[in-house]
Amino acid sequence: MSDEGFRPARAGESLLQTEERRRLIRVLLENSPLSPQVTEAWWLRPREEMAARV
């Protein structure tokens, strides 16, 4: 973190690839009542698209 209190901007993709976030995605996939394909289409892809926009 810089002296001004701001953190440098990071790409959405890099933010989603932290160990903790990958673990949480794995938990979501394992516990979702939906098929892996539906979970991917309804949860994971939209999350990636939103992160890319932000």
All heavy atoms as atom14 arrays in JSON, in Angstrom:
{
  "sequence": "MSDEGFRPARAGESLLQTEERRRLIRVLLENSPLSPQVTEAWWLRPREEMAARV",
  "atom14_mask": [
    [1, 1, 1, 1, 1, 1, 1, 1, 0, 0, 0, 0, 0, 0],
    [1, 1, 1, 1, 1, 1, 0, 0, 0, 0, 0, 0, 0, 0],
    [1, 1, 1, 1, 1, 1, 1, 1, 0, 0, 0, 0, 0, 0],
    [1, 1, 1, 1, 1, 1, 1, 1, 1, 0, 0, 0, 0, 0],
    [1, 1, 1, 1, 0, 0, 0, 0, 0, 0, 0, 0, 0, 0],
    [1, 1, 1, 1, 1, 1, 1, 1, 1, 1, 1, 0, 0, 0],
    [1, 1, 1, 1, 1, 1, 1, 1, 1, 1, 1, 0, 0, 0],
    [1, 1, 1, 1, 1, 1, 1, 0, 0, 0, 0, 0, 0, 0],
    [1, 1, 1, 1, 1, 0, 0, 0, 0, 0, 0, 0, 0, 0],
    [1, 1, 1, 1, 1, 1, 1, 1, 1, 1, 1, 0, 0, 0],
    [1, 1, 1, 1, 1, 0, 0, 0, 0, 0, 0, 0, 0, 0],
    [1, 1, 1, 1, 0, 0, 0, 0, 0, 0, 0, 0, 0, 0],
    [1, 1, 1, 1, 1, 1, 1, 1, 1, 0, 0, 0, 0, 0],
    [1, 1, 1, 1, 1, 1, 0, 0, 0, 0, 0, 0, 0, 0],
    [1, 1, 1, 1, 1, 1, 1, 1, 0, 0, 0, 0, 0, 0],
    [1, 1, 1, 1, 1, 1, 1, 1, 0, 0, 0, 0, 0, 0],
    [1, 1, 1, 1, 1, 1, 1, 1, 1, 0, 0, 0, 0, 0],
    [1, 1, 1, 1, 1, 1, 1, 0, 0, 0, 0, 0, 0, 0],
    [1, 1, 1, 1, 1, 1, 1, 1, 1, 0, 0, 0, 0, 0],
    [1, 1, 1, 1, 1, 1, 1, 1, 1, 0, 0, 0, 0, 0],
    [1, 1, 1, 1, 1, 1, 1, 1, 1, 1, 1, 0, 0, 0],
    [1, 1, 1, 1, 1, 1, 1, 1, 1, 1, 1, 0, 0, 0],
    [1, 1, 1, 1, 1, 1, 1, 1, 1, 1, 1, 0, 0, 0],
    [1, 1, 1, 1, 1, 1, 1, 1, 0, 0, 0, 0, 0, 0],
    [1, 1, 1, 1, 1, 1, 1, 1, 0, 0, 0, 0, 0, 0],
    [1, 1, 1, 1, 1, 1, 1, 1, 1, 1, 1, 0, 0, 0],
    [1, 1, 1, 1, 1, 1, 1, 0, 0, 0, 0, 0, 0, 0],
    [1, 1, 1, 1, 1, 1, 1, 1, 0, 0, 0, 0, 0, 0],
    [1, 1, 1, 1, 1, 1, 1, 1, 0, 0, 0, 0, 0, 0],
    [1, 1, 1, 1, 1, 1, 1, 1, 1, 0, 0, 0, 0, 0],
    [1, 1, 1, 1, 1, 1, 1, 1, 0, 0, 0, 0, 0, 0],
    [1, 1, 1, 1, 1, 1, 0, 0, 0, 0, 0, 0, 0, 0],
    [1, 1, 1, 1, 1, 1, 1, 0, 0, 0, 0, 0, 0, 0],
    [1, 1, 1, 1, 1, 1, 1, 1, 0, 0, 0, 0, 0, 0],
    [1, 1, 1, 1, 1, 1, 0, 0, 0, 0, 0, 0, 0, 0],
    [1, 1, 1, 1, 1, 1, 1, 0, 0, 0, 0, 0, 0, 0],
    [1, 1, 1, 1, 1, 1, 1, 1, 1, 0, 0, 0, 0, 0],
    [1, 1, 1, 1, 1, 1, 1, 0, 0, 0, 0, 0, 0, 0],
    [1, 1, 1, 1, 1, 1, 1, 0, 0, 0, 0, 0, 0, 0],
    [1, 1, 1, 1, 1, 1, 1, 1, 1, 0, 0, 0, 0, 0],
    [1, 1, 1, 1, 1, 0, 0, 0, 0, 0, 0, 0, 0, 0],
    [1, 1, 1, 1, 1, 1, 1, 1, 1, 1, 1, 1, 1, 1],
    [1, 1, 1, 1, 1, 1, 1, 1, 1, 1, 1, 1, 1, 1],
    [1, 1, 1, 1, 1, 1, 1, 1, 0, 0, 0, 0, 0, 0],
    [1, 1, 1, 1, 1, 1, 1, 1, 1, 1, 1, 0, 0, 0],
    [1, 1, 1, 1, 1, 1, 1, 0, 0, 0, 0, 0, 0, 0],
    [1, 1, 1, 1, 1, 1, 1, 1, 1, 1, 1, 0, 0, 0],
    [1, 1, 1, 1, 1, 1, 1, 1, 1, 0, 0, 0, 0, 0],
    [1, 1, 1, 1, 1, 1, 1, 1, 1, 0, 0, 0, 0, 0],
    [1, 1, 1, 1, 1, 1, 1, 1, 0, 0, 0, 0, 0, 0],
    [1, 1, 1, 1, 1, 0, 0, 0, 0, 0, 0, 0, 0, 0],
    [1, 1, 1, 1, 1, 0, 0, 0, 0, 0, 0, 0, 0, 0],
    [1, 1, 1, 1, 1, 1, 1, 1, 1, 1, 1, 0, 0, 0],
    [1, 1, 1, 1, 1, 1, 1, 0, 0, 0, 0, 0, 0, 0]
  ],
  "atom14_positions": [
    [[0.85, -1.17, 0.0], [0.0, 0.0, 0.0], [0.89, 1.23, 0.0], [1.91, 1.28, 0.66], [-0.93, -0.04, 1.22], [-1.9, 1.06, 1.2], [-3.49, 0.82, 2.02], [-3.16, 0.14, 3.56], [0.0, 0.0, 0.0], [0.0, 0.0, 0.0], [0.0, 0.0, 0.0], [0.0, 0.0, 0.0], [0.0, 0.0, 0.0], [0.0, 0.0, 0.0]],
    [[0.5, 2.26, -0.72], [1.3, 3.47, -0.8], [1.06, 4.35, 0.42], [0.15, 4.13, 1.22], [0.96, 4.23, -2.08], [-0.36, 4.74, -2.0], [0.0, 0.0, 0.0], [0.0, 0.0, 0.0], [0.0, 0.0, 0.0], [0.0, 0.0, 0.0], [0.0, 0.0, 0.0], [0.0, 0.0, 0.0], [0.0, 0.0, 0.0], [0.0, 0.0, 0.0]],
    [[1.85, 5.39, 0.56], [1.73, 6.3, 1.7], [0.42, 7.05, 1.71], [-0.04, 7.49, 2.76], [2.9, 7.3, 1.69], [4.23, 6.61, 1.92], [4.23, 5.51, 2.52], [5.26, 7.17, 1.52], [0.0, 0.0, 0.0], [0.0, 0.0, 0.0], [0.0, 0.0, 0.0], [0.0, 0.0, 0.0], [0.0, 0.0, 0.0], [0.0, 0.0, 0.0]],
    [[-0.21, 7.25, 0.55], [-1.46, 7.99, 0.48], [-2.67, 7.15, 0.89], [-3.77, 7.65, 0.94], [-1.69, 8.52, -0.95], [-0.66, 9.55, -1.38], [0.59, 8.89, -1.95], [0.49, 7.8, -2.55], [1.67, 9.45, -1.77], [0.0, 0.0, 0.0], [0.0, 0.0, 0.0], [0.0, 0.0, 0.0], [0.0, 0.0, 0.0], [0.0, 0.0, 0.0]],
    [[-2.49, 5.86, 1.11], [-3.6, 5.0, 1.51], [-4.3, 4.31, 0.36], [-5.26, 3.61, 0.56], [0.0, 0.0, 0.0], [0.0, 0.0, 0.0], [0.0, 0.0, 0.0], [0.0, 0.0, 0.0], [0.0, 0.0, 0.0], [0.0, 0.0, 0.0], [0.0, 0.0, 0.0], [0.0, 0.0, 0.0], [0.0, 0.0, 0.0], [0.0, 0.0, 0.0]],
    [[-3.82, 4.5, -0.85], [-4.43, 3.86, -2.0], [-3.61, 2.65, -2.41], [-2.39, 2.66, -2.31], [-4.51, 4.83, -3.19], [-5.45, 5.97, -2.95], [-4.98, 7.19, -2.53], [-6.81, 5.8, -3.15], [-5.84, 8.24, -2.3], [-7.68, 6.84, -2.93], [-7.2, 8.07, -2.5], [0.0, 0.0, 0.0], [0.0, 0.0, 0.0], [0.0, 0.0, 0.0]],
    [[-4.29, 1.66, -2.9], [-3.6, 0.49, -3.43], [-3.57, 0.6, -4.94], [-4.51, 1.12, -5.55], [-4.35, -0.79, -3.04], [-4.31, -1.03, -1.56], [-4.99, -2.3, -1.21], [-4.97, -2.48, 0.22], [-5.48, -3.49, 0.84], [-6.07, -4.45, 0.16], [-5.42, -3.59, 2.15], [0.0, 0.0, 0.0], [0.0, 0.0, 0.0], [0.0, 0.0, 0.0]],
    [[-2.54, 0.09, -5.58], [-2.5, 0.13, -7.04], [-3.62, -0.73, -7.64], [-4.01, -1.74, -7.06], [-1.13, -0.44, -7.4], [-0.63, -1.11, -6.16], [-1.37, -0.54, -4.99], [0.0, 0.0, 0.0], [0.0, 0.0, 0.0], [0.0, 0.0, 0.0], [0.0, 0.0, 0.0], [0.0, 0.0, 0.0], [0.0, 0.0, 0.0], [0.0, 0.0, 0.0]],
    [[-4.14, -0.29, -8.76], [-5.21, -1.03, -9.43], [-4.69, -2.38, -9.91], [-3.56, -2.49, -10.36], [-5.73, -0.23, -10.6], [0.0, 0.0, 0.0], [0.0, 0.0, 0.0], [0.0, 0.0, 0.0], [0.0, 0.0, 0.0], [0.0, 0.0, 0.0], [0.0, 0.0, 0.0], [0.0, 0.0, 0.0], [0.0, 0.0, 0.0], [0.0, 0.0, 0.0]],
    [[-5.54, -3.39, -9.79], [-5.19, -4.73, -10.27], [-6.29, -5.19, -11.2], [-7.44, -4.82, -11.05], [-5.07, -5.7, -9.09], [-3.87, -5.42, -8.21], [-3.82, -6.29, -6.99], [-3.85, -7.71, -7.31], [-4.0, -8.65, -6.4], [-4.15, -8.34, -5.13], [-4.02, -9.92, -6.75], [0.0, 0.0, 0.0], [0.0, 0.0, 0.0], [0.0, 0.0, 0.0]],
    [[-5.92, -6.01, -12.14], [-6.89, -6.57, -13.08], [-7.85, -7.49, -12.34], [-7.47, -8.17, -11.38], [-6.19, -7.34, -14.18], [0.0, 0.0, 0.0], [0.0, 0.0, 0.0], [0.0, 0.0, 0.0], [0.0, 0.0, 0.0], [0.0, 0.0, 0.0], [0.0, 0.0, 0.0], [0.0, 0.0, 0.0], [0.0, 0.0, 0.0], [0.0, 0.0, 0.0]],
    [[-9.12, -7.5, -12.78], [-10.12, -8.34, -12.15], [-9.72, -9.81, -12.13], [-9.95, -10.51, -11.15], [0.0, 0.0, 0.0], [0.0, 0.0, 0.0], [0.0, 0.0, 0.0], [0.0, 0.0, 0.0], [0.0, 0.0, 0.0], [0.0, 0.0, 0.0], [0.0, 0.0, 0.0], [0.0, 0.0, 0.0], [0.0, 0.0, 0.0], [0.0, 0.0, 0.0]],
    [[-9.1, -10.25, -13.21], [-8.68, -11.66, -13.28], [-7.7, -12.0, -12.17], [-7.79, -13.05, -11.55], [-8.06, -11.94, -14.64], [-7.66, -13.39, -14.83], [-7.1, -13.63, -16.21], [-7.82, -13.4, -17.19], [-5.93, -14.05, -16.29], [0.0, 0.0, 0.0], [0.0, 0.0, 0.0], [0.0, 0.0, 0.0], [0.0, 0.0, 0.0], [0.0, 0.0, 0.0]],
    [[-6.75, -11.12, -11.9], [-5.77, -11.41, -10.86], [-6.41, -11.41, -9.48], [-6.0, -12.15, -8.59], [-4.61, -10.42, -10.92], [-5.03, -9.13, -10.51], [0.0, 0.0, 0.0], [0.0, 0.0, 0.0], [0.0, 0.0, 0.0], [0.0, 0.0, 0.0], [0.0, 0.0, 0.0], [0.0, 0.0, 0.0], [0.0, 0.0, 0.0], [0.0, 0.0, 0.0]],
    [[-7.43, -10.57, -9.28], [-8.13, -10.56, -7.99], [-8.89, -11.85, -7.75], [-9.04, -12.29, -6.61], [-9.1, -9.37, -7.93], [-8.46, -8.0, -7.91], [-9.52, -6.93, -8.07], [-7.65, -7.79, -6.65], [0.0, 0.0, 0.0], [0.0, 0.0, 0.0], [0.0, 0.0, 0.0], [0.0, 0.0, 0.0], [0.0, 0.0, 0.0], [0.0, 0.0, 0.0]],
    [[-9.38, -12.47, -8.81], [-10.16, -13.7, -8.67], [-9.27, -14.93, -8.51], [-9.76, -16.0, -8.18], [-11.07, -13.89, -9.89], [-12.14, -12.81, -10.07], [-12.88, -13.04, -11.37], [-13.09, -12.79, -8.9], [0.0, 0.0, 0.0], [0.0, 0.0, 0.0], [0.0, 0.0, 0.0], [0.0, 0.0, 0.0], [0.0, 0.0, 0.0], [0.0, 0.0, 0.0]],
    [[-7.98, -14.78, -8.74], [-7.09, -15.94, -8.7], [-6.35, -16.1, -7.38], [-5.42, -16.88, -7.29], [-6.08, -15.85, -9.85], [-6.72, -15.97, -11.21], [-7.51, -17.25, -11.37], [-7.05, -18.31, -10.98], [-8.69, -17.16, -11.94], [0.0, 0.0, 0.0], [0.0, 0.0, 0.0], [0.0, 0.0, 0.0], [0.0, 0.0, 0.0], [0.0, 0.0, 0.0]],
    [[-6.78, -15.38, -6.34], [-6.13, -15.58, -5.04], [-6.49, -16.97, -4.51], [-7.51, -17.55, -4.89], [-6.57, -14.51, -4.03], [-7.96, -14.68, -3.76], [-6.28, -13.1, -4.52], [0.0, 0.0, 0.0], [0.0, 0.0, 0.0], [0.0, 0.0, 0.0], [0.0, 0.0, 0.0], [0.0, 0.0, 0.0], [0.0, 0.0, 0.0], [0.0, 0.0, 0.0]],
    [[-5.66, -17.47, -3.64], [-5.88, -18.81, -3.07], [-7.22, -18.89, -2.35], [-7.96, -19.85, -2.5], [-4.74, -19.17, -2.12], [-4.83, -20.58, -1.58], [-4.78, -21.64, -2.68], [-4.06, -21.45, -3.67], [-5.48, -22.65, -2.53], [0.0, 0.0, 0.0], [0.0, 0.0, 0.0], [0.0, 0.0, 0.0], [0.0, 0.0, 0.0], [0.0, 0.0, 0.0]],
    [[-7.55, -17.86, -1.58], [-8.81, -17.87, -0.83], [-10.01, -17.86, -1.78], [-10.98, -18.6, -1.57], [-8.87, -16.67, 0.11], [-10.17, -16.57, 0.89], [-10.41, -17.7, 1.89], [-9.52, -18.53, 2.12], [-11.52, -17.76, 2.43], [0.0, 0.0, 0.0], [0.0, 0.0, 0.0], [0.0, 0.0, 0.0], [0.0, 0.0, 0.0], [0.0, 0.0, 0.0]],
    [[-9.97, -17.08, -2.81], [-11.1, -17.03, -3.75], [-11.24, -18.33, -4.53], [-12.33, -18.79, -4.77], [-10.96, -15.82, -4.67], [-11.23, -14.55, -3.9], [-11.38, -13.35, -4.79], [-11.79, -12.21, -4.0], [-10.98, -11.24, -3.61], [-9.71, -11.27, -3.96], [-11.42, -10.23, -2.9], [0.0, 0.0, 0.0], [0.0, 0.0, 0.0], [0.0, 0.0, 0.0]],
    [[-10.11, -18.94, -4.91], [-10.18, -20.24, -5.59], [-10.77, -21.29, -4.66], [-11.55, -22.14, -5.08], [-8.79, -20.65, -6.09], [-8.34, -19.84, -7.28], [-7.16, -20.45, -8.01], [-6.1, -20.89, -7.15], [-4.92, -20.29, -7.0], [-4.65, -19.21, -7.69], [-4.01, -20.77, -6.2], [0.0, 0.0, 0.0], [0.0, 0.0, 0.0], [0.0, 0.0, 0.0]],
    [[-10.43, -21.22, -3.38], [-10.99, -22.17, -2.4], [-12.5, -21.97, -2.28], [-13.26, -22.94, -2.27], [-10.33, -21.97, -1.03], [-10.78, -22.99, 0.0], [-10.25, -22.67, 1.39], [-10.88, -21.49, 1.96], [-12.12, -21.46, 2.48], [-12.86, -22.54, 2.49], [-12.61, -20.35, 2.99], [0.0, 0.0, 0.0], [0.0, 0.0, 0.0], [0.0, 0.0, 0.0]],
    [[-12.94, -20.72, -2.22], [-14.37, -20.45, -2.1], [-15.14, -20.89, -3.35], [-16.26, -21.39, -3.24], [-14.6, -18.96, -1.83], [-14.11, -18.48, -0.46], [-14.18, -16.97, -0.36], [-14.87, -19.15, 0.65], [0.0, 0.0, 0.0], [0.0, 0.0, 0.0], [0.0, 0.0, 0.0], [0.0, 0.0, 0.0], [0.0, 0.0, 0.0], [0.0, 0.0, 0.0]],
    [[-14.55, -20.73, -4.51], [-15.18, -21.21, -5.75], [-15.31, -22.72, -5.72], [-16.33, -23.29, -6.1], [-14.4, -20.73, -6.98], [-14.55, -19.22, -7.13], [-14.87, -21.45, -8.24], [-13.58, -18.6, -8.11], [0.0, 0.0, 0.0], [0.0, 0.0, 0.0], [0.0, 0.0, 0.0], [0.0, 0.0, 0.0], [0.0, 0.0, 0.0], [0.0, 0.0, 0.0]],
    [[-14.27, -23.4, -5.24], [-14.3, -24.86, -5.14], [-15.42, -25.29, -4.18], [-16.17, -26.22, -4.46], [-12.94, -25.36, -4.66], [-12.69, -26.81, -4.83], [-11.24, -27.21, -4.62], [-10.59, -26.58, -3.47], [-9.63, -25.65, -3.55], [-9.19, -25.23, -4.71], [-9.09, -25.13, -2.46], [0.0, 0.0, 0.0], [0.0, 0.0, 0.0], [0.0, 0.0, 0.0]],
    [[-15.58, -24.59, -3.05], [-16.66, -24.89, -2.1], [-18.01, -24.69, -2.77], [-18.92, -25.49, -2.61], [-16.52, -24.02, -0.83], [-17.75, -24.1, 0.04], [-15.28, -24.43, -0.04], [0.0, 0.0, 0.0], [0.0, 0.0, 0.0], [0.0, 0.0, 0.0], [0.0, 0.0, 0.0], [0.0, 0.0, 0.0], [0.0, 0.0, 0.0], [0.0, 0.0, 0.0]],
    [[-18.16, -23.59, -3.51], [-19.41, -23.34, -4.22], [-19.73, -24.47, -5.19], [-20.85, -24.98, -5.22], [-19.33, -22.01, -4.98], [-20.51, -21.68, -5.88], [-21.75, -21.41, -5.06], [-20.2, -20.51, -6.76], [0.0, 0.0, 0.0], [0.0, 0.0, 0.0], [0.0, 0.0, 0.0], [0.0, 0.0, 0.0], [0.0, 0.0, 0.0], [0.0, 0.0, 0.0]],
    [[-18.75, -24.88, -5.97], [-18.97, -25.96, -6.93], [-19.33, -27.27, -6.24], [-20.2, -28.0, -6.7], [-17.73, -26.15, -7.81], [-17.48, -25.07, -8.86], [-16.09, -25.22, -9.46], [-18.55, -25.12, -9.93], [0.0, 0.0, 0.0], [0.0, 0.0, 0.0], [0.0, 0.0, 0.0], [0.0, 0.0, 0.0], [0.0, 0.0, 0.0], [0.0, 0.0, 0.0]],
    [[-18.67, -27.57, -5.14], [-18.91, -28.83, -4.44], [-20.28, -28.86, -3.75], [-20.87, -29.92, -3.59], [-17.82, -29.06, -3.39], [-16.47, -29.37, -4.0], [-15.35, -29.37, -2.97], [-15.6, -29.07, -1.78], [-14.21, -29.66, -3.37], [0.0, 0.0, 0.0], [0.0, 0.0, 0.0], [0.0, 0.0, 0.0], [0.0, 0.0, 0.0], [0.0, 0.0, 0.0]],
    [[-20.78, -27.71, -3.34], [-22.01, -27.67, -2.56], [-23.22, -27.16, -3.33], [-24.32, -27.09, -2.78], [-21.8, -26.8, -1.31], [-20.83, -27.44, -0.37], [-21.08, -28.5, 0.18], [-19.68, -26.81, -0.2], [0.0, 0.0, 0.0], [0.0, 0.0, 0.0], [0.0, 0.0, 0.0], [0.0, 0.0, 0.0], [0.0, 0.0, 0.0], [0.0, 0.0, 0.0]],
    [[-23.03, -26.83, -4.57], [-24.14, -26.33, -5.37], [-25.08, -27.47, -5.74], [-24.64, -28.54, -6.17], [-23.61, -25.68, -6.65], [-24.69, -25.28, -7.47], [0.0, 0.0, 0.0], [0.0, 0.0, 0.0], [0.0, 0.0, 0.0], [0.0, 0.0, 0.0], [0.0, 0.0, 0.0], [0.0, 0.0, 0.0], [0.0, 0.0, 0.0], [0.0, 0.0, 0.0]],
    [[-26.39, -27.25, -5.61], [-27.34, -28.28, -6.03], [-27.46, -28.35, -7.56], [-28.06, -29.27, -8.09], [-28.66, -27.84, -5.4], [-28.52, -26.37, -5.26], [-27.07, -26.1, -5.01], [0.0, 0.0, 0.0], [0.0, 0.0, 0.0], [0.0, 0.0, 0.0], [0.0, 0.0, 0.0], [0.0, 0.0, 0.0], [0.0, 0.0, 0.0], [0.0, 0.0, 0.0]],
    [[-26.87, -27.37, -8.23], [-26.92, -27.32, -9.69], [-25.79, -28.14, -10.29], [-24.78, -28.4, -9.63], [-26.81, -25.86, -10.16], [-27.82, -24.89, -9.56], [-27.47, -23.48, -9.94], [-29.22, -25.25, -9.97], [0.0, 0.0, 0.0], [0.0, 0.0, 0.0], [0.0, 0.0, 0.0], [0.0, 0.0, 0.0], [0.0, 0.0, 0.0], [0.0, 0.0, 0.0]],
    [[-25.95, -28.51, -11.53], [-24.88, -29.24, -12.21], [-23.67, -28.31, -12.38], [-23.81, -27.08, -12.35], [-25.35, -29.7, -13.58], [-25.48, -28.59, -14.46], [0.0, 0.0, 0.0], [0.0, 0.0, 0.0], [0.0, 0.0, 0.0], [0.0, 0.0, 0.0], [0.0, 0.0, 0.0], [0.0, 0.0, 0.0], [0.0, 0.0, 0.0], [0.0, 0.0, 0.0]],
    [[-22.48, -28.87, -12.53], [-21.3, -28.03, -12.74], [-21.44, -27.09, -13.94], [-20.99, -25.94, -13.9], [-20.17, -29.04, -12.96], [-20.63, -30.28, -12.27], [-22.13, -30.29, -12.43], [0.0, 0.0, 0.0], [0.0, 0.0, 0.0], [0.0, 0.0, 0.0], [0.0, 0.0, 0.0], [0.0, 0.0, 0.0], [0.0, 0.0, 0.0], [0.0, 0.0, 0.0]],
    [[-22.1, -27.55, -14.99], [-22.27, -26.7, -16.18], [-23.17, -25.5, -15.89], [-22.9, -24.39, -16.33], [-22.85, -27.51, -17.35], [-21.95, -28.6, -17.86], [-22.02, -29.89, -17.02], [-22.84, -30.04, -16.13], [-21.12, -30.81, -17.31], [0.0, 0.0, 0.0], [0.0, 0.0, 0.0], [0.0, 0.0, 0.0], [0.0, 0.0, 0.0], [0.0, 0.0, 0.0]],
    [[-24.24, -25.73, -15.14], [-25.16, -24.65, -14.79], [-24.49, -23.68, -13.82], [-24.61, -22.47, -13.94], [-26.49, -25.2, -14.23], [-27.37, -24.08, -13.7], [-27.22, -26.01, -15.29], [0.0, 0.0, 0.0], [0.0, 0.0, 0.0], [0.0, 0.0, 0.0], [0.0, 0.0, 0.0], [0.0, 0.0, 0.0], [0.0, 0.0, 0.0], [0.0, 0.0, 0.0]],
    [[-23.79, -24.23, -12.84], [-23.07, -23.36, -11.89], [-22.07, -22.49, -12.63], [-21.95, -21.3, -12.35], [-22.37, -24.22, -10.82], [-23.35, -25.01, -10.14], [-21.64, -23.36, -9.82], [0.0, 0.0, 0.0], [0.0, 0.0, 0.0], [0.0, 0.0, 0.0], [0.0, 0.0, 0.0], [0.0, 0.0, 0.0], [0.0, 0.0, 0.0], [0.0, 0.0, 0.0]],
    [[-21.37, -23.08, -13.57], [-20.41, -22.31, -14.38], [-21.12, -21.2, -15.15], [-20.69, -20.05, -15.14], [-19.69, -23.25, -15.35], [-18.83, -22.57, -16.39], [-17.52, -22.07, -15.83], [-17.03, -22.63, -14.84], [-16.98, -21.1, -16.4], [0.0, 0.0, 0.0], [0.0, 0.0, 0.0], [0.0, 0.0, 0.0], [0.0, 0.0, 0.0], [0.0, 0.0, 0.0]],
    [[-22.23, -21.53, -15.79], [-22.94, -20.55, -16.62], [-23.62, -19.47, -15.8], [-23.66, -18.3, -16.21], [-23.98, -21.28, -17.48], [0.0, 0.0, 0.0], [0.0, 0.0, 0.0], [0.0, 0.0, 0.0], [0.0, 0.0, 0.0], [0.0, 0.0, 0.0], [0.0, 0.0, 0.0], [0.0, 0.0, 0.0], [0.0, 0.0, 0.0], [0.0, 0.0, 0.0]],
    [[-24.19, -19.81, -14.65], [-24.98, -18.85, -13.87], [-24.18, -18.11, -12.81], [-24.59, -17.05, -12.38], [-26.14, -19.56, -13.2], [-27.21, -19.98, -14.17], [-27.21, -19.86, -15.53], [-28.45, -20.61, -13.84], [-28.37, -20.38, -16.06], [-29.14, -20.84, -15.05], [-29.02, -21.01, -12.64], [-30.38, -21.45, -15.08], [-30.25, -21.61, -12.69], [-30.93, -21.83, -13.89]],
    [[-23.07, -18.68, -12.34], [-22.31, -18.06, -11.27], [-20.9, -17.65, -11.69], [-20.5, -16.51, -11.47], [-22.19, -19.01, -10.07], [-23.45, -19.19, -9.32], [-24.41, -20.13, -9.54], [-23.93, -18.39, -8.25], [-25.44, -19.99, -8.66], [-25.18, -18.93, -7.85], [-23.43, -17.3, -7.57], [-25.91, -18.39, -6.8], [-24.17, -16.76, -6.53], [-25.4, -17.31, -6.17]],
    [[-20.15, -18.57, -12.25], [-18.73, -18.31, -12.46], [-18.46, -17.38, -13.64], [-17.68, -16.44, -13.52], [-17.97, -19.63, -12.59], [-18.1, -20.55, -11.37], [-17.32, -21.83, -11.58], [-17.68, -19.85, -10.1], [0.0, 0.0, 0.0], [0.0, 0.0, 0.0], [0.0, 0.0, 0.0], [0.0, 0.0, 0.0], [0.0, 0.0, 0.0], [0.0, 0.0, 0.0]],
    [[-19.08, -17.65, -14.78], [-18.86, -16.76, -15.94], [-19.33, -15.34, -15.69], [-18.6, -14.4, -15.98], [-19.49, -17.36, -17.19], [-18.46, -18.17, -17.97], [-18.97, -18.58, -19.33], [-19.39, -19.96, -19.22], [-20.52, -20.47, -19.65], [-21.37, -19.74, -20.3], [-20.81, -21.74, -19.48], [0.0, 0.0, 0.0], [0.0, 0.0, 0.0], [0.0, 0.0, 0.0]],
    [[-20.54, -15.14, -15.12], [-20.94, -13.76, -14.84], [-20.01, -13.05, -13.84], [-19.74, -11.87, -13.97], [-22.35, -13.91, -14.24], [-22.85, -15.2, -14.82], [-21.64, -16.08, -14.92], [0.0, 0.0, 0.0], [0.0, 0.0, 0.0], [0.0, 0.0, 0.0], [0.0, 0.0, 0.0], [0.0, 0.0, 0.0], [0.0, 0.0, 0.0], [0.0, 0.0, 0.0]],
    [[-19.49, -13.8, -12.88], [-18.55, -13.22, -11.91], [-17.28, -12.76, -12.61], [-16.79, -11.66, -12.36], [-18.22, -14.27, -10.84], [-17.14, -13.89, -9.88], [-16.7, -15.11, -9.1], [-16.21, -16.17, -9.95], [-14.93, -16.4, -10.2], [-14.01, -15.66, -9.64], [-14.56, -17.37, -11.0], [0.0, 0.0, 0.0], [0.0, 0.0, 0.0], [0.0, 0.0, 0.0]],
    [[-16.78, -13.58, -13.52], [-15.58, -13.2, -14.28], [-15.84, -12.0, -15.18], [-15.0, -11.11, -15.28], [-15.1, -14.39, -15.1], [-14.56, -15.52, -14.25], [-14.36, -16.8, -15.03], [-14.67, -16.85, -16.24], [-13.88, -17.78, -14.41], [0.0, 0.0, 0.0], [0.0, 0.0, 0.0], [0.0, 0.0, 0.0], [0.0, 0.0, 0.0], [0.0, 0.0, 0.0]],
    [[-17.0, -11.96, -15.81], [-17.34, -10.84, -16.68], [-17.47, -9.55, -15.87], [-17.0, -8.49, -16.3], [-18.63, -11.12, -17.44], [-18.48, -12.23, -18.47], [-19.8, -12.68, -19.05], [-20.85, -12.09, -18.71], [-19.79, -13.65, -19.82], [0.0, 0.0, 0.0], [0.0, 0.0, 0.0], [0.0, 0.0, 0.0], [0.0, 0.0, 0.0], [0.0, 0.0, 0.0]],
    [[-18.08, -9.63, -14.69], [-18.22, -8.45, -13.85], [-16.85, -7.96, -13.38], [-16.57, -6.76, -13.41], [-19.1, -8.75, -12.64], [-19.29, -7.52, -11.78], [-20.12, -7.88, -10.22], [-18.85, -8.8, -9.38], [0.0, 0.0, 0.0], [0.0, 0.0, 0.0], [0.0, 0.0, 0.0], [0.0, 0.0, 0.0], [0.0, 0.0, 0.0], [0.0, 0.0, 0.0]],
    [[-15.99, -8.87, -12.98], [-14.66, -8.49, -12.53], [-13.86, -7.82, -13.64], [-13.12, -6.87, -13.4], [-13.9, -9.71, -12.0], [0.0, 0.0, 0.0], [0.0, 0.0, 0.0], [0.0, 0.0, 0.0], [0.0, 0.0, 0.0], [0.0, 0.0, 0.0], [0.0, 0.0, 0.0], [0.0, 0.0, 0.0], [0.0, 0.0, 0.0], [0.0, 0.0, 0.0]],
    [[-14.05, -8.29, -14.86], [-13.34, -7.69, -16.0], [-13.82, -6.27, -16.24], [-13.04, -5.39, -16.62], [-13.54, -8.54, -17.25], [0.0, 0.0, 0.0], [0.0, 0.0, 0.0], [0.0, 0.0, 0.0], [0.0, 0.0, 0.0], [0.0, 0.0, 0.0], [0.0, 0.0, 0.0], [0.0, 0.0, 0.0], [0.0, 0.0, 0.0], [0.0, 0.0, 0.0]],
    [[-15.1, -6.02, -16.01], [-15.65, -4.67, -16.22], [-15.25, -3.7, -15.12], [-15.1, -2.52, -15.35], [-17.16, -4.73, -16.29], [-17.67, -5.36, -17.56], [-19.18, -5.26, -17.65], [-19.64, -6.18, -18.65], [-20.45, -7.2, -18.43], [-20.93, -7.4, -17.22], [-20.81, -8.0, -19.39], [0.0, 0.0, 0.0], [0.0, 0.0, 0.0], [0.0, 0.0, 0.0]],
    [[-15.15, -4.21, -13.91], [-14.83, -3.36, -12.77], [-13.35, -3.15, -12.75], [-12.75, -2.25, -12.51], [-15.31, -4.01, -11.46], [-14.91, -3.19, -10.26], [-16.79, -4.23, -11.48], [0.0, 0.0, 0.0], [0.0, 0.0, 0.0], [0.0, 0.0, 0.0], [0.0, 0.0, 0.0], [0.0, 0.0, 0.0], [0.0, 0.0, 0.0], [0.0, 0.0, 0.0]]
  ]
}
